[in-house]
């Protein structure tokens, strides 16, 4: 009976994520134009998922995308 070959680099059945899994708080602040206090406040209230790696705080990129996606859309007022 032939052995099946296990391919570790086989393509995923779903769309693979590109880019980093996490970014440093300063990078998050720069990308989303928020201050460090606001970023840490978002972590505290659970809007962002963050992890510690030594002294660095890393923000989960998926949670950052979710936070941004849940921001309200600005509705412009039509002039009459």
CORLINHU-V39059 format. One record per pair of residues at least 4 apart in sequence whose ideal C-beta (glycine too) atoms are under 8 Angstrom apart, sorted by the first residue. I is the first residue (numbers start at 1). J is the second residue. D is the distance in whole Angstrom. If there is no record, write none. Layout:
I|J|D ; I|J|D
This chain:
11|16|8 ; 12|16|5 ; 17|21|8 ; 19|61|7 ; 20|61|6 ; 21|60|7 ; 21|61|6 ; 21|62|8 ; 22|51|7 ; 22|58|4 ; 22|59|6 ; 22|60|5 ; 22|61|6 ; 23|27|4 ; 23|28|5 ; 23|31|7 ; 23|58|7 ; 23|59|6 ; 23|61|6 ; 23|64|7 ; 24|28|7 ; 24|56|6 ; 24|57|7 ; 24|58|6 ; 24|59|7 ; 25|29|6 ; 25|36|6 ; 25|39|5 ; 25|40|7 ; 25|50|7 ; 25|57|5 ; 25|58|8 ; 25|59|6 ; 26|30|6 ; 26|36|7 ; 27|31|6 ; 27|59|8 ; 28|32|6 ; 28|34|8 ; 28|39|6 ; 28|48|8 ; 28|59|5 ; 28|64|6 ; 29|33|8 ; 29|34|5 ; 29|35|6 ; 29|36|6 ; 29|38|8 ; 29|39|5 ; 31|64|8 ; 32|64|7 ; 32|68|7 ; 34|38|4 ; 34|39|6 ; 34|42|8 ; 35|39|7 ; 36|40|6 ; 37|41|6 ; 38|42|6 ; 39|43|7 ; 39|48|7 ; 39|59|7 ; 40|44|6 ; 40|57|8 ; 41|45|6 ; 42|47|4 ; 42|48|4 ; 42|67|7 ; 43|47|8 ; 43|48|5 ; 43|49|8 ; 43|50|5 ; 43|57|8 ; 43|59|7 ; 47|63|8 ; 47|67|5 ; 48|59|6 ; 48|60|7 ; 48|63|5 ; 48|64|6 ; 48|67|6 ; 49|59|7 ; 49|60|4 ; 49|62|8 ; 49|63|4 ; 50|57|5 ; 50|58|6 ; 50|59|5 ; 50|60|7 ; 51|57|8 ; 51|58|5 ; 51|60|7 ; 52|56|7 ; 52|57|6 ; 52|58|7 ; 53|58|6 ; 59|63|7 ; 59|64|6 ; 60|64|7 ; 61|65|6 ; 62|66|6 ; 63|67|6 ; 64|68|6 ; 65|69|6 ; 66|70|6 ; 67|71|7
